[in-house]
C-alpha cells in the first residue's frame, strides 16, 4: 500500500479527505515512563517540588491532543469531541503508565491526537521530575485501538 502523504511526484502533501464519509472515530494510545525507585516514591507521595505531577501531566496530554495539527505538519485540524488521559503509577516499572483516548466525528481518524496526548503527558512527567532523575526513559508509545472510517477497527 502506498504512503498517503506523498503525491505522484513524491512530494509531501496533506491528504484530501473531502470525499470521505463523516463517521464516529476513536483512537487509544499508550506509553510509559520509567524512573528510579526514589523518583517513583517522590511522585507517588506527591512530594515533587513542581507540584502534582500526574494532574499536570494529564492536563498537558489533553492540551497536546488539541494542538496536534500545530505540531505534526500534515495532520488535519479536527473537531475533537473527547480527550481523556489516564496516568497510573506502576511500581513494577517503576514509573507511570499513560493511556490517551481521543474521539471525533469527522472524515479522518484521531490516532495522531491520541499519540500526541500520551507523548505530551510523558514529556511533562519528565519535565516535572528531571531535577531528581535525568535518566528517566519514555517508551512503548503506540496505538492500541483505532475504530471508525473506511479501514474499520484495529486493535493491537
Backbone torsions as a table, in degrees:
resi	resn	phi	psi	omega
1	UNK	NA	131.0	-178.9
2	UNK	-71.5	153.7	175.2
3	UNK	-71.8	131.4	-172.6
4	UNK	-80.6	-14.8	-176.6
5	UNK	-91.0	15.8	176.2
6	UNK	-127.8	139.0	177.8
7	UNK	-85.0	-175.0	-175.8
8	UNK	-64.5	-21.5	177.5
9	UNK	-88.3	-6.9	-178.1
10	UNK	91.4	8.0	178.6
11	UNK	-86.0	142.8	177.0
12	UNK	-67.2	140.5	177.2
13	UNK	-153.7	160.9	175.9
14	UNK	-80.7	129.9	-177.8
15	UNK	-65.0	135.9	177.6
16	UNK	-81.9	111.6	-179.0
17	UNK	-106.3	11.0	-173.9
18	UNK	-62.4	-26.2	179.0
19	UNK	-92.7	-1.9	180.0
20	UNK	-77.6	149.7	179.0
21	UNK	-72.6	142.2	174.2
22	UNK	-79.1	118.6	179.6
23	UNK	-137.1	161.9	172.4
24	UNK	-70.8	133.9	-177.0
25	UNK	-134.8	147.5	178.2
26	UNK	-144.2	147.6	172.6
27	UNK	-141.7	141.9	176.4
28	UNK	-125.5	131.2	176.7
29	UNK	-124.2	159.0	177.9
30	UNK	-139.8	164.4	175.8
31	UNK	-173.3	-177.3	178.9
32	UNK	-154.4	164.3	172.2
33	UNK	-132.9	125.6	179.0
34	UNK	-100.0	155.5	-173.9
35	UNK	-157.0	171.2	175.5
36	UNK	-66.4	152.8	179.9
37	UNK	-56.9	-37.6	-179.7
38	UNK	-65.3	-39.1	177.9
39	UNK	-66.4	-43.2	177.1
40	UNK	-56.8	-43.7	-179.7
41	UNK	-63.7	-42.4	179.2
42	UNK	-60.3	-45.3	-179.2
43	UNK	-68.3	-46.2	-176.3
44	UNK	-67.8	-26.6	178.5
45	UNK	-91.6	0.3	178.5
46	UNK	69.0	31.4	-175.6
47	UNK	-106.2	14.3	178.7
48	UNK	-68.9	137.5	-176.1
49	UNK	-63.1	-28.4	-178.4
50	UNK	-85.3	-5.2	177.5
51	UNK	117.9	-160.0	-176.6
52	UNK	-74.0	98.8	-173.0
53	UNK	-58.0	-47.5	-174.6
54	UNK	-68.5	-38.3	178.7
55	UNK	-66.2	-43.3	179.5
56	UNK	-66.0	-42.2	179.6
57	UNK	-64.3	-37.2	177.3
58	UNK	-61.1	-47.9	178.7
59	UNK	-63.5	-40.2	178.3
60	UNK	-62.4	-40.3	178.0
61	UNK	-62.4	-42.1	177.4
62	UNK	-62.8	-45.5	179.0
63	UNK	-63.2	-39.3	179.6
64	UNK	-61.1	-43.8	178.6
65	UNK	-58.9	-41.9	-178.1
66	UNK	-69.9	-23.0	-178.1
67	UNK	-99.2	5.3	-174.9
68	UNK	-50.8	-47.7	-178.5
69	UNK	-65.7	-16.4	175.8
70	UNK	-81.7	-21.0	-176.0
71	UNK	-101.2	-36.4	-177.5
72	UNK	-104.7	112.7	-167.2
73	UNK	-54.9	-35.1	-172.9
74	UNK	-105.4	11.9	177.4
75	UNK	-78.4	141.7	176.4
76	UNK	-80.2	140.8	170.2
77	UNK	-70.3	128.9	-174.2
78	UNK	-122.9	150.9	173.6
79	UNK	-80.1	87.8	-178.3
80	UNK	-68.6	131.1	-179.6
81	UNK	-103.3	-15.7	177.2
82	UNK	-158.6	138.1	167.4
83	UNK	-135.2	125.6	174.7
84	UNK	-128.4	131.4	178.0
85	UNK	-124.8	120.1	179.9
86	UNK	-111.4	129.7	176.5
87	UNK	-119.5	129.9	179.4
88	UNK	-131.2	134.8	177.5
89	UNK	-71.4	133.6	179.0
90	UNK	-129.3	102.2	-178.0
91	UNK	-65.3	-18.9	179.0
92	UNK	-72.5	-22.8	179.8
93	UNK	-68.4	-51.2	-22.5
94	UNK	-67.5	147.8	179.9
95	UNK	164.1	-154.3	-174.8
96	UNK	-125.8	129.5	172.3
97	UNK	-95.2	141.3	-174.5
98	UNK	-129.9	134.7	175.2
99	UNK	-131.5	133.0	178.1
100	UNK	-121.5	132.6	178.0
101	UNK	-121.9	130.1	179.7
102	UNK	-130.9	137.9	178.1
103	UNK	-126.7	152.2	173.3
104	UNK	-156.7	166.7	165.3
105	UNK	-120.2	111.6	-174.5
106	UNK	-168.6	-163.5	-174.3
107	UNK	-102.5	0.0	176.8
108	UNK	-150.1	160.8	-172.1
109	UNK	-79.7	174.4	-175.8
110	UNK	-119.5	29.4	178.0
111	UNK	-61.9	-42.9	-178.1
112	UNK	-65.1	-35.8	178.3
113	UNK	-66.3	-40.7	178.4
114	UNK	-66.1	-42.6	177.9
115	UNK	-64.4	-38.9	179.4
116	UNK	-68.5	-37.3	177.0
117	UNK	-59.6	-47.7	-179.2
118	UNK	-65.7	-44.9	-179.1
119	UNK	-61.8	-45.3	-178.9
120	UNK	-65.3	-40.4	177.4
121	UNK	-63.0	-43.5	179.5
122	UNK	-64.0	-43.8	178.0
123	UNK	-61.7	-34.5	179.3
124	UNK	-69.9	-39.8	174.5
125	UNK	-58.0	-46.7	179.5
126	UNK	-58.1	-49.6	-177.8
127	UNK	-58.2	-41.2	-175.4
128	UNK	-76.2	-19.1	-177.1
129	UNK	-117.9	1.6	-175.0
130	UNK	-63.9	-22.6	178.9
131	UNK	-63.5	-28.3	-179.3
132	UNK	-107.4	-12.5	-175.7
133	UNK	-156.5	90.7	178.9
134	UNK	-79.7	-7.9	-177.1
135	UNK	-93.0	7.5	177.5
136	UNK	-57.2	149.5	179.8
137	UNK	-127.9	132.4	176.9
138	UNK	-97.8	135.4	-179.6
139	UNK	-163.0	179.0	174.5
140	UNK	66.9	18.4	-176.6
141	UNK	-76.0	121.5	-177.0
142	UNK	-160.3	160.4	173.3
143	UNK	-81.8	128.3	177.9
144	UNK	-108.7	-16.2	177.9
145	UNK	-153.8	136.7	173.2
146	UNK	-143.4	129.5	179.4
147	UNK	-142.5	148.0	179.9
148	UNK	106.2	154.7	179.0
149	UNK	87.0	-178.5	-174.7
150	UNK	-63.3	-37.4	-176.3
151	UNK	-78.0	-8.0	174.7
152	UNK	75.2	-145.2	-171.5
153	UNK	-97.4	136.7	172.1
154	UNK	-126.3	131.2	174.8
155	UNK	-132.5	128.5	-179.9
156	UNK	-71.3	NA	NA
